[in-house]
Amino acid sequence: MASIDLETVLDKAWADKDLAEILAAPVSALKGVSDRQGGLLEEAFGIKTVRDLADLKFARWASALAALDTTSK
């Protein structure tokens, strides 16, 4: 089972929410993502929520490619 420290990846206001709320939250709920950056993601890729970002095919492709890299491990 996967786990993650929510306080590490989410703004304080979102760290105590349940998973459904977090996935439906704007991407600015992620620590380090501003409202402006969230707006740019929406403009460029139609990303409105954390789930949308997780489902972005380009991000999945990049993660898969990075997982294949054995030189940086």
N, C-alpha and C positions, 0 to 999 in steps of 0.2 A: 504494500500500500504506500502510495506517495504521500509525503507531508511537506509542509512549508511553514516557515515562521511568518505569520501574517503581518506582524509588526515591522518586519524587515522590508516587506514588499508593498505595503499599503500605507496611505496617509492615515494618521491617527483616527480620523473620523470614521474610517471604514474597517479598522482592524477588529472590531467586535461584532461585525455583521455576519450573517450566515452566508454560506456559499452562493445561494441563489441571488441574494442581494448584491454580493460582490461581482458576480458575473454580469449582472444587469447594470452595474454602475458605469458611469462615464470613465473613459480611460484615465482621466485625471485623478481617479481614486488610487492609481498606482503611484507609489512614491517616486518623485522625480519627474513626473509627467504633468506639465502645467495645463491650464485650461486652453491656452493658446496652442500648445502642441497638440492637444486633443482635437481642437478645431482644424488644425492642419491635417491630421490623420483622417478626419471625417471628409474634408475637402478632397484629399488625394485618393483615398481608398474606400470611403463610405463607412469608416470605422466609427461607431458611436459608443460601444460598450466594451468592457473588458473581454467578454465572450467573443465579440466581433474581432478584436485584436488577436485573440488566441486562435481563431479560425482562419485568419488571414493566410492564404496559401503561400504567399511570398515568405512570411515568417516561418512557416512549416518547412518550406524548401531550404531556407537558410539554416535552420536548426538541424535538419537532416544532413546537410553538407558538412556542417561543423562537427557533427557526431562522427563523421567518417575520417576526420583529421586526426591522425595518430602522431603527428609531429609536435603538437603542443602539449602532449600529456606526459 
